[in-house]
Amino acid sequence: MKRMEDIKFCGHQVTREELDLIRETLKDLGALSRTELAFTICELLDWRRPNGGLKAHECRQFLEDLESQKLLQLPGLRTDPNAKPQKRRNFKVEETAGKPMEPTIVGKLKDFGPVWLEKVQDKENRRLWREWVGQYHYLGYTLPFGAHLRYFVWISRPEPVRVGCVQLSSPAWRMAVRDQWIGWDEPQKERRLQWIVQNSRFLILPWVRINNLASATLSLVARQIPRDWEAMYAIRPVLLETLVDPSRYRGTCYLAANWIHLGITTGRGRMDKRHDRDGLAPKEVFIYPLTRNAREQLLKPPPPRTPDGPDAPWNKL
């Protein structure tokens, strides 16, 4: 059996606390596949490549090595090719013990601006972002599949303070009203889908009541996300999308920020191929074009690859 000082991940000395967190994650999320567990653990421990991508492939090999050393136990390998993958569970982050209630912030936006976005990058900020979204967003915190960026929302006056959380992530594969609006076929969608980014979490903290803050934040996101996403993933998105639960919200802030209401989903969800859940959880669909010719951009063929150049960016996600 390995000694603690011999347990390393990609040159990083793994601490006993990190090993304990890995074991707890395996215990709590044992229904996930080994690959999904590797992504989750990389997210929690901030094991990333220089470009920000998670070291999930290396992490899975690391976990299997630890299992061979009898330091932990992984879920069994899935051998049924027709088995459906387990859905990632939403999980709530425990509240910080003894954390005092934040003061209520109430007023007009002009008294607190300007509003700005802080990209969530270091381990402590990721922990706080997960904690707030886990506690205060009705969907809780779920590790997203694919590409994503997260932000804190700040106000500047009377002193700088965080007032919200935003997450942008990879788009939904199939959304009928969006696909009809674009007018693409399946091959076109397969080539260009990653030029769409989904606003998958948007939270104004419950102790904040500032008129027009939500719509101002959405406008700021639309201005900032093209360059930030391009810097991270080498793709400059041309369209934002989001889903709003009509049983909870009316989407007023999106309309105020000039998003376009396209219609409503079937309510099936990603895994309901037999239409068993039609109409059970419909969502309102809103989009925001980031360029004047967003549809044309999503319909045009991809740029040609250069013979000696790197692979096209849509194959790097």
N, C-alpha and C positions, 0 to 999 in steps of 0.2 A: 504493500500500500504506500502511496506517495505521502511524503511529509508536506505540511503546509507550505514550507519554503520552496518546495519543488513544483507547486501548482501554479502554472503560468498560462496566460491567455495572450497569444500574439506578443510575447515579450513582457506583458504586464503581470506583475506579481499579484495574484489573487489573494485577497485578505479573507480572514475567517468570517467577517461580517458579510462579504460578498458571497461566499460559499453558502452561508446560512440563508441569504436572500434567494439564491438560486433554488435551494431545497424547498423553501416556503412557496416559491412560485410553482414548482413542479407539483407540490401538494395541492395548492389552491386551484390550479388551472390544468389538472391532469387530463381533462377531456380534449385538450388541444393536441394537434399533431406535433411531432418533434420539430418540424420546421417552424411552425407557428410559435412554439415555446422558445426557439432560438431567437426569433424576431422580438418576442416579448422581453426576454432577458437582456438582449442588447439594448433595447429601449430603456429598461429600468436602470441598467448599469452604465449607460452612455458609451457603449462599445461601438465606435464609429470609425469609418474611413476618413481620410483627409477631406474628401468631398462631401462629408456629412452622411453618407450611406451607412446602413447598419451592417455589421460584420456577421450576418446571420449564418452564412455557409461555414465560416470558421467556428462559430459558436456551436453549431450542431455537432461538428467533429469533436470539439472540446467536451461537450456534454457526454457524448458516447465514450470518449476516453475516460472521463470520470466514472461513468457507469462500469466500464471494464475493470476499474480499480476498486469497485464496490464502495465508492464515495457517495453515490446517489442512485436512484432508480428512475429510469425513463419509462414513459408509456410504451406499450408494445408497438412494433411496426405494423402498419396497415398493409395487409396483403390482398384485400378484396378490391379489384380495380373498379368495381361499381359502387364502392362505399362512398357516401357523401361526406365531405369534410365537416368536422364539428364547427359550429359557429363560435366565433370568439365571444366570450362573455363580457358584458359590461361589468365593471367592478368599481365600487366606490372606494375612494381613498380615505383612510381614517382621518378624522379631524385631529388637528394638533391639540394635544392635551393641554388644557388650561388656557387656550388661546382666547383672548378677550374679544368681545363683539366689536366689530368695526363701527366707527361713528357713521351716522347717516349723512350722505352728501346730497343735498337738494338744491335745485335752482335752475337758472337758465344757462345755456351753453356759453353765451358770450362772457359770463362771469368766471368760467373755468378754462377756457381755451388758451392757446391752441391745443387740439387733440393730436397725439402722435402714437405711433406703433413701435414697440420694441420687439425685435425678433428673439424668440426663446432659443438660447444657444447653450448655456452652461448647465451643469447637472443640477444645481440648486434651483435655478429658475424652472427647469423642466419638472422638478418635484413639486414646486409651488403651483405651476400651471395644472398639473394632474390633480393636485389636491383640490383646487378651486372648482375645476370642471367636474371632478368626481362628486363633490359635495353639492354644487349649486345648479348644475345643468340637469334638466329632467331626463336626458339620455345617459347621464353619467359619463365616465371616461372609458373609452375603448381604444386600444391600440389600432390605428388605421392601417389598412393594407396599402402598399405602394408608397408613392411619393407624398410628402406632406411638409408643411411649414406651419409654425405656431407663433402667435404674437400675444403680448400683453397690450392692452389699451391704456394709455396714460392721459391724464389732464395735467395742465401746467400751473394753474393757479387755484387757490392762494399759494400752494406749494405742490410740486410734482407728486402724483400718487397714481397707483394702478387702479383702474376701475372696471376692467373687463378682460376677456380672453377670446381669441379668434383662432380657428384652425382652418387651413386650406389643404385639401387632399386630392387624390386621384378621383376622376369622375366616375359616375355610375356607367356600367357598360351599356345597359339598355334602359331607355326612358322614352316612351313612345312620343309624347308631345314635344320633347326636345328634338328627337330624331326627325320628326315630321317638320318642325320649324327649319331645321338645317337642310333637309331634303337629300340626305346622303343614303347610299346603299351600304351593305355590310362590308364590302372591301374598302370603300372610302372611309367608313368609320374605323375599321381596323388600323388603317394607316394614320388617321388624324385625331383619334379620340384624345390622345394625351395633350392636345392643344386646348383642352377644356380643363378647368380646375373647379372643384366643388368646395363651397363654403360649408364644411361639415360640422363645425361647432361655432356658435356665436353666443357669448354670455356677457351681459352687463351684470356686475355683481349686485346681489339683492339689496345691499345697503346704499346703492347709488340711484338717485332719481334726478337725472339731469335731462331736461327737455331737449329733444333732437340729437342726443348723444349717439344713439344707435345708428341713425341714418348718416350722421357725419362720419362715424367710424366706417361704415360700409363704403362711403365715397372715398375715404382714405385708403381702404384696402384695394379698391379698384385702381387707384393710381399707383400704389406701391408694389402690388403682387407681380405685375409683368416683369419688372427688372429683378426682383428677388428670386422669382421662380426660374428665370432664365439663368441667373448666376449660379443657382444650385443644380439645375437639371438640364441646362443647355437647350431649353425649349421656352419660347416666349408665348405664353397662352394668349388666346384671342377671345375666350368666352368664360365667364363665371356662371356657375349654376348653384342652386340650393333647393332644399326641400323644407317645407313648413307644414307642421301638423295643424290642420284647421280646427281640431278640437281644443287646441291650446292657444293658438295665435292666429292673427289675421294677416300677417305679413306687411303690416302698415309701414314699418321702418324700411323694408325693401322697396315698396312703392314710392316712399318719400325720397329714396336715394336713386330713383329712376330705373329700378330693375323692371323687367317685363314679366308679367304674369302669363304663363303659357297654358295653364290648365291643371289637371289633376292626374296623379298616377293611378294605376289599377289597384294599388294597395297590396300587391302580391308579395313583394320582397324578392331578393335575388335568387333564393333557393326554391321557389314554388313553380316548378316547371309544369305541373299538371293543373295549374289554375285553381288549386284547392282553396286559396286564401283571397281570391278576387274580392275586392271591396272591403276587406277587413281593416286595413290600415292605410287608407289613401292619403297622399300628401300633395299639397299645392306645390307646383313647380315654378320657380322664378329664374330668370337668366339675366345676365348683364354683359352685352358685347363690349369688349375691350378695344376694339377697332371698328371703324365704320364699315368695313367689308368683312366682318367676322364669318358670315356664311360662305363667302367666296374663298376665304382662307381655309376653311374646314373642308371644302369640296375639291380644292386643287390637289394635284398629285404632289408627293413629297419631292424635295430637291434631289438631284442625282448625287450619288456618292462619287467621290474622287477615287481613282484607282489606288493611290498610295495613302489616302487620308484615313482618318478614324471612321468607325461605323457611324451611321446616322444616329442622331440623339434619341430617336424613338425606340432604338434597340438597346439603350443603356438604362432604361427605367426598370 
